Amino acid sequence: MKAVLIEKPENTQSVSVTEVTEEQLPDGDVLVDVAYSTLNYKDALALTGKAPVVRRFPMVPGIDFAGTVAESSHADFKPGDRVILNGWGVGEKHWGGLAERARVSGDWLVPLPAPIDLRQAAAIGTAGYTAMLCVLALERQGVMPGDGEIVVSGAAGGVGSVATALLAGKGYQVAAVTGRAAEADYLRGLGAASVIDRSELTGKVRPLGPERWSGGD
Ligand SMILES: NC(=O)c1ccc[n+]([C@@H]2O[C@H](COP(=O)([O-])OP(=O)(O)OC[C@H]3O[C@@H](n4cnc5c(N)ncnc54)[C@H](OP(=O)(O)O)[C@@H]3O)[C@@H](O)[C@H]2O)c1
């Protein structure tokens, strides 16, 4: 099978698309036929070697994937199941998604709900998945759509834009904070009720403590 492989025999790193055997795949109780993997920022760091994202070599990068279970000895998964994986050190410590197959722990996999196809799951990617985890965390803390405006910072970025769309879709009044005024229409199109220029907020956020910000300049 084909895989992207990062090697570092000496001090210099090399990256190639190469043939690897299934026996070379790391241990795990589920073997997945990978349909898609996204190119995350972390993957770029791993591939370029610009940050020490890869903890061991050789490494197949790809911090996420969407695919179909080929073999499984994990109780929750059987061949044919459609799954996604985001994170868990995959593509950093454990061979990742930029390969035709991946062998991973079934504990890291999420079953893909029927209405979402593999390509859509990959398009949502780890950024979209992260945005949804943030929305779920807010809901767990009791934040409700009727509570007032909700601010999304970095709104035109990967996580921020999905968070904006998700929150707006759930009925929240989203105030999207961006440093890129040209993206205002894009953000309104995602459902933002208002768009705030980041420079309006810069310097106004203080750490909690004795000198807590009182709301003045
Ligand atoms: N992507 C993932 O899979 C993932 C997963 C887990 C955690 N995260 C974390 O989530 C955060 C956002 O990631 P991302 O993938 O959405 O990155 P991104 O696409 O690069 O978006 C980051 C956004 O942050 C804003 N920003 C840039 N410089 C800033 C500054 N100096 N002050 C305030 N805001 C600034 C920009 O928003 P505007 O364009 O609106 O100006 C930028 O688009 C990062 O901290 C990342 O580590 C990401």
The ligand as a Gaussian input file, in Angstrom:
#p B3LYP/6-31G(d) Opt

LIG

0 1
 N       -7.559000      23.294000      13.291000
 C       -7.602000      22.325000      14.179000
 O       -7.771000      21.146000      13.846000
 C       -7.439000      22.632000      15.647000
 C       -7.660000      21.603000      16.564000
 C       -7.525000      21.892000      17.927000
 C       -7.182000      23.156000      18.327000
 N       -6.944000      24.112000      17.381000
 C       -6.577000      25.447000      17.858000
 O       -7.643000      26.345000      17.540000
 C       -7.087000      27.641000      17.243000
 C       -7.533000      28.088000      15.855000
 O       -7.039000      27.148000      14.904000
 P       -7.439000      27.242000      13.374000
 O       -7.084000      25.949000      12.742000
 O       -8.839000      27.752000      13.230000
 O       -6.388000      28.330000      12.876000
 P       -6.545000      29.409000      11.699000
 O       -7.394000      28.882000      10.589000
 O       -5.181000      29.889000      11.404000
 O       -7.374000      30.560000      12.403000
 C       -6.837000      31.306000      13.447000
 C       -7.468000      32.677000      13.422000
 O       -6.985000      33.409000      14.544000
 C       -7.064000      34.782000      14.252000
 N       -5.811000      35.432000      14.622000
 C       -4.634000      35.425000      13.952000
 N       -3.736000      36.166000      14.580000
 C       -4.341000      36.651000      15.699000
 C       -3.913000      37.495000      16.760000
 N       -2.689000      37.999000      16.795000
 N       -4.812000      37.782000      17.739000
 C       -6.066000      37.286000      17.720000
 N       -6.528000      36.486000      16.715000
 C       -5.657000      36.172000      15.731000
 C       -7.339000      34.904000      12.767000
 O       -8.718000      35.204000      12.652000
 P       -9.281000      36.179000      11.521000
 O       -8.904000      35.543000      10.217000
 O      -10.756000      36.208000      11.753000
 O       -8.606000      37.504000      11.748000
 C       -7.072000      33.514000      12.230000
 O       -7.835000      33.249000      11.075000
 C       -5.562000      27.505000      17.359000
 O       -5.204000      27.902000      18.654000
 C       -5.345000      26.007000      17.180000
 O       -4.172000      25.556000      17.799000
 C       -7.102000      23.882000      16.063000

